[in-house]
Amino acid sequence: MTALGFLYPGHSAEDDYPRIEQLLASDIRVDLVHTDAGQGALRLDGLREIGSPERLASGVEELRLAGAEAVVWASTSGSFVHGWEGAHEQVRALARTAGMPASSTSFAFVHAVRELDARRVAVAATYPDDVADLFAGFLRAAGVEVVSVRSAGGVTAAETAGWGAKEVLALAQEGDHAGADAVLLPDTGLHTAAHLTLLEKELAKPVLTANQVTVWEALRLVDRRVNAPRLGALFTREPIVQV
């Protein structure tokens, strides 16, 4: 049994995680601990606060006692708002506190894009414009070419938690770009695990969503690969051989 640990801010789309565990259909356990999400508003000051070392440390002991082998901070905006170097320091601090490999959803997107060998990506975000632009900047700092950024204008996690397949598909379609190799939906407050097959069928390209890549990142940290087609192209990709 491989145990994966996740620190998830608040309560919105957390039920994606047991769904993903089920779809993995393997000897993998997904353990999730909720952290304080504050007011849930998508403002830069609040987003920086939810990813503070103190808030992340508060959930680590529970994951350690559960036997987690790696931990991922399951927030995209709560990591990239610190910038490229700040997000690295956030993860390093989390790894020191947890005593195990650690990452965040922001880095999960970077690693997943590289896994798919997607040279150009489109971003379809629920965030306000300034936050969406910061995510695009984070990706560019990682060497990813961002060809378009679509912002839904700052929908709160409480609102996006109620979105179904129709709304998620509309966001992805509006954010797609003809020149993009993949479309990224960076909100962990958005239910997407049940819609990945639909999204990739309709867009005819890989779609990377926050909770999907977060679990994939935890598997990457413990050097596990699982073939799970219902979780999208990312979970069927053979390793890229570097030459």
N, C-alpha and C positions, 0 to 999 in steps of 0.2 A: 504493500500500500504506500503510495506517495501522497503526502499531505502538503497542500499548498495554502499559504496564509495570505489574507487580503485585509487591508485597512480601508474601510469604505465610509465616506463622509455622509452622515445622516441616513435618511430612509427615503428612497425614491425608486430606483430600479434594481435594488439588491437581489430581487428574486431571479434576475438573469443568471446569478451564480449557481444556484442549485439546478437550474435548467441546463446550463452549460455542463455541469458535472454529469448530469444524466445523459446528455448528448455525446460526451466523451466515451461513455460506455467502456470504462477501463478501471483499473485499480487505482483510481485517483480520487482523493477526497479534497473538497473545497471548503476551507474554513474561513468564515468572514466575521470580522469584528467591526462594529460601528464606531466611528469617531465623531466628535462634535463638529457639526457643519455650520455652526453659528446661525445667522439669519437666513442663509441660503440664497442671498442676493449675489448676482454676478458682478460685484464691484471689485476692483483690483485690491483694495485694502483688505476686504473680507476674504478674498481668495488667497491672499498671502498668509492670512492668519490661520485658516483651516489646515494649512500644511506646516504649521510651526512644529519644531522638534518636540515641544511639550505635548501637543495634541497627538502626534503620532506615537510618541513613547507610551502614552496611556493605554494603548491597545495591544502593545507588543507582548506583554507578559502572558496574556490569555492565549495568544497564538503559540507562544513557546510551549506553554503547558499542554496545548493540544497536539504538539508534536510536529508543527509546521517545519518544513525543510527550507522554505524560502518565503519571503514576504514582499508583496507589491502594494504600494500606496495607490489605491484605486481611484485616483482623481487626475484628470488631465489638467484642468485649469489650476488646480491646487499645486501643480508642480511647474508647469511652463511659465507661470507668472513670475517665477523667481529668476528667469533667464537661464541661458545654457549652463553657465558656471554655477549659479545658485541652485539649479535643479540637481546638478551633480553632487553638490555639497549636501543637499537634503537627503539624497539617497545614501551617501556615505555615512551620514549621521544615523540614519535609520538602520543600516547594516551593523554599525557599531553597537547600537542599543539592542538590537535584536539578536546579535550574535549569529547571523545567518545571511546568505545572499539576499540582496534587496534591490528593488527597482521601483519605477512608477509608470503610470499609464502613458505619460509623455514619451518616455524612452521606449516603451512598448511599441508605440506608433513608429518611431524611428527604426527600430529593429525589424518590425513587421514589413515596413516598406522595403527595407534592404532584402529581407527574406524573399519577397515577391519580385525583386529586381525591378521595381517600379521606378522609373527615372523621373516621371512627371506625375504630380498628384493634384487633385482638386479637393478643397476643404468645404464641407457642408456643415456648418456649426449652428448650434442654437444660441450661441453667445452674442452679446453686443459687438459692434464693429471693432472697438478697441481691443477687446479680449481675443476675438477671432484673429485679428492682425498679429497679436503677440504669439499665438499658436503658429501661424504661418512663419513668423520670424524664427521661432524655435526650430521648425523643420528646416528652414534655410540654413540655420547655423550648423545643422547636421549634414548639410550637403544635398538636401532634397530640393528639387525644383518644384515650386508651387505655382501652378498655372492659373489658378483662380481660387477666390475665397468668397463663399456665400454665407452671409450672416442672417439668422432669423430674427435678430434684433434684441436678444437678451431675454429669452423665455426662462423662467425660473425652473429649478429642479422639480418643484412641486407640480408645475404645469406639464413639463415634458414627461413626467412619470405616467401621466394619463394618456399619452399619445399611443395610438395603435399602428398597425401596418400601413394604413392609408397615409397618416401624417408623416411617418418615418420615410416612406417611399417618396412622398412629395418633396421632403427636405433633400433627400439624396439626388433626386432627378433635377431639382433646381440648382443644386451645387455641382452637378456633373459638368464636365468640359470635354469637348471632342478630342483635345490633345492630352487628356489625362490617362495614365495607365491604371490608376486606381482612384477611388473616391474615399475620403476619410470623414467619418462622423465622430467627433471627439468628445462627446458628452457621456460620462458614466451614469448620468441621471436619465438616460434614454433607454427604454427597453428595445433591444435589437436582436437578442439571441434567437428569438422565434422567427425573425424576418430575414435572416441572412440569405437563405436560398432564393426568396422572392427578390431581394435587392439585387443580387448578382445576376439573376435571370433577366430582370427588367433593364438593368444598366449594361449588361453584356461585358462586364469587367469586374475585377476584384473590388469588394467593398470591405473596408476596415472600420470596425466600430469599437468604441471604447472598452466595453466589458469583454468583448471577444479578444481583443489584443492583450488585455490585462491578464487574462487567464493563460493565453499563449506565452506571454512573457514569463510568468511563473514557471511554466513547463520548461521554457528555455533555460531558466536559471538552474533547474535541477537536471538538465540534460535529458529531458524526456520528449519524445515525439509521439503524437497520437493522430492517426488518420480518422478524421471525423468530418465527412463531406457536408453534413448539415450545418456545420459551423463555418462554411465558406472556403474559398480557395486557399486561404492561409493555412488551414488544417489539412490540406491535401498536397501541399508543396513539398517536393523533394529538396533536400539541402542543395544550396548553390555551391559548386566547387570552385574555389578561388585558384586561379593559375597565374 
